[in-house]
Amino acid sequence: MATATENGLRFVPSAVEGLPGVAEAAVFPDRLELLSGDKWVVIRFRDIARWHHWLGWLYRPLARRGFRVRGWPMVADRDWFHPPAGRLFRFFTTPPITVFMPDEPPETAYGQTMFRRVQNVLADGGFSTFDLG
C-alpha cells in the first residue's frame, strides 16, 4: 500500500538491489529514503545527479548551495517495459541501488501507477530519469 506524505510517496517495494533488507521506500522531491534493517538511509538527489546540460559543471555547485537551477539533472535510470513489480529505478549511487515498484492490479491506469507517480515526485524537485527501455 502506498501513501502520500510531505509531497512524497511511501511504499513497500517488490525488491531492492544494492542495499540489504529494505522494508520500505519513500521518495520525496529532493531525496530517496530507504528503511534498511532498523535504519533509514537517506540519499539526496543533488548528491547523485548527473547533469546532461553543458552548464552542468556550474549547476551542480549552485544546486548544492540551495539555488534552483535549470537543466533537469538525472538521478536514475528507469525501466518500465515490465509488469508493475518488475518496473524499476536504478539510482546513481555507489554502488547503484535499484528499487522495484510494488505490484498493482492490471486495470491501474498508467498515470496512477507507482512508477509514474515516482516520476512525478522527482519532477517536482526538478529531477529526471533516463529510459532504459
C-alpha positions in Angstrom: 0.0 0.0 0.0 1.4 3.4 -0.9 0.7 6.6 0.9 1.3 10.2 0.0 3.2 12.2 2.6 5.1 15.6 2.6 4.8 15.9 -1.2 6.3 12.4 -1.4 5.3 8.7 -1.6 5.9 5.8 0.8 5.6 2.3 -0.4 6.9 -1.3 0.1 9.0 -2.1 -3.0 8.7 -5.6 -4.6 12.5 -5.8 -4.3 15.6 -3.7 -3.8 19.1 -4.4 -5.0 22.2 -2.7 -3.7 21.1 -2.3 -0.1 20.2 -5.2 2.2 16.9 -5.8 4.0 14.9 -2.8 2.7 11.4 -2.9 4.1 10.0 0.4 2.9 10.9 3.2 0.5 10.0 6.9 0.5 10.5 9.2 -2.5 10.5 13.0 -2.0 11.2 15.8 -4.4 14.8 16.1 -3.0 15.6 12.7 -1.7 15.1 8.9 -1.5 14.8 7.3 1.9 15.1 3.5 2.3 14.4 1.6 5.6 17.2 -0.9 5.7 17.1 -3.0 8.8 16.1 -0.6 11.5 17.8 2.4 10.0 16.6 5.0 7.4 19.2 5.5 4.7 18.8 9.0 3.0 20.1 9.7 -0.5 19.9 13.3 -1.5 19.3 13.7 -5.2 21.6 16.7 -5.7 24.5 14.5 -4.5 23.9 11.8 -7.1 22.6 13.9 -10.0 24.1 13.7 -13.5 23.8 16.9 -15.4 23.2 16.5 -19.1 23.3 20.2 -19.8 26.6 21.7 -20.9 26.5 24.0 -17.9 26.4 21.1 -15.5 29.8 22.0 -14.1 28.3 25.2 -12.9 24.8 24.0 -12.0 26.0 21.3 -9.6 27.7 23.6 -7.1 24.8 26.1 -7.3 22.3 23.4 -6.6 24.3 22.2 -3.6 24.1 25.7 -2.2 20.3 25.7 -2.5 19.8 27.6 -5.8 17.2 26.3 -8.2 18.9 25.8 -11.5 17.8 24.7 -15.0 18.9 21.5 -16.6 16.8 18.7 -15.2 19.6 16.5 -13.9 19.1 12.8 -14.0 19.2 10.8 -10.8 18.3 7.3 -12.0 17.8 5.0 -15.0 14.3 3.6 -15.3 12.9 0.5 -16.9 9.1 0.5 -17.4 8.6 -2.3 -20.0 7.6 -5.0 -17.5 4.7 -5.9 -15.3 4.4 -3.5 -12.3 6.6 -5.4 -9.9 9.3 -5.5 -12.5 9.4 -1.8 -13.2 12.4 -0.2 -11.6 14.6 2.8 -10.9 18.3 2.3 -10.7 19.6 5.3 -8.8 23.1 6.7 -9.5 24.5 5.8 -6.1 27.8 4.0 -5.4 27.0 1.1 -5.6 23.8 1.5 -7.6 20.6 1.0 -5.7 17.7 -0.5 -7.7 14.2 -0.1 -6.4 11.5 -2.2 -7.9 7.9 -0.9 -7.8 5.1 -2.7 -5.9 2.7 -5.0 -7.7 -0.5 -3.3 -8.8 -3.8 -4.5 -10.4 -3.6 -4.7 -14.2 -6.5 -2.3 -14.5 -4.5 0.5 -12.9 -4.2 3.4 -15.4 -0.6 4.2 -16.3 -0.9 7.7 -14.8 -1.9 6.2 -11.5 0.9 3.6 -11.3 3.5 3.9 -8.6 6.1 4.1 -11.4 4.5 7.2 -12.9 3.8 8.7 -9.5 7.5 8.4 -8.6 8.5 10.2 -11.8 6.1 13.0 -10.9 7.6 13.4 -7.4 11.1 13.6 -8.9 9.9 16.2 -11.5 8.5 18.3 -8.6 12.1 18.5 -7.3 13.5 19.4 -10.8 15.0 15.9 -11.4 14.5 13.4 -14.2 15.4 9.8 -15.1 16.7 8.1 -18.2 14.6 5.4 -20.0 16.5 2.1 -20.4 13.6 0.6 -22.4 
